[in-house]
Amino acid sequence: MTPLPKRKLSKGRRDRRRAHQGLSALNLTVCSNCGEMRLPHHICPNCGFYHGSEVVTIQKEKRSS
């Protein structure tokens, strides 16, 4: 048989052990070119600009109707 705990863990002790599992909110900044929210130190996924210069050319999707 495997060993079992002698006493029930209290909710406080159980929850303190799981305290590091909580999610934190993303730190977003405003793109200086298009105004969309983006991650800091990353290329803007909406317009492809970084520090005022275009790094990646983003092609807009064409919808056929």
C-alpha positions in Angstrom: 0.0 0.0 0.0 1.1 3.5 -0.7 1.5 6.0 2.2 -1.4 8.2 3.0 -1.6 11.5 4.9 -2.6 11.3 8.5 -4.5 14.5 8.6 -6.6 16.6 6.1 -4.7 19.6 4.6 -6.5 22.8 5.5 -7.7 25.0 2.6 -5.2 27.7 3.6 -2.2 25.4 3.4 -3.4 23.9 0.1 -4.0 27.4 -1.4 -0.7 28.8 -0.3 1.0 25.9 -2.1 -0.9 26.8 -5.3 -0.3 30.6 -5.0 2.3 30.7 -7.8 -0.1 29.2 -10.3 -2.1 32.3 -10.8 -2.0 34.1 -14.2 -0.6 37.6 -14.5 -2.0 40.3 -16.9 0.0 41.1 -20.1 2.0 44.3 -20.1 0.8 46.0 -23.3 1.9 49.3 -24.8 0.4 51.4 -27.6 2.0 51.3 -31.0 3.4 54.7 -32.0 2.5 54.2 -35.7 -1.0 52.7 -35.7 -2.2 53.0 -32.1 -2.9 49.3 -31.6 -1.9 47.5 -28.4 1.3 45.4 -28.7 3.8 43.7 -26.5 6.8 45.9 -25.5 10.0 45.4 -27.4 8.2 43.5 -30.2 7.2 44.4 -33.7 3.6 45.5 -34.0 1.6 42.6 -35.4 -0.9 45.1 -37.0 1.4 47.4 -39.0 4.9 45.8 -38.8 6.6 48.9 -37.4 9.2 48.9 -34.6 10.8 52.2 -33.2 9.3 54.2 -36.1 10.6 52.2 -39.0 8.9 49.4 -41.0 10.5 46.1 -40.2 8.0 43.7 -41.7 5.6 44.3 -44.5 2.1 43.2 -43.5 -0.2 42.2 -46.4 -3.9 42.9 -45.8 -6.3 40.0 -46.5 -8.5 40.5 -49.5 -12.1 39.4 -49.1 -13.9 38.3 -52.2 -17.6 38.9 -52.3 
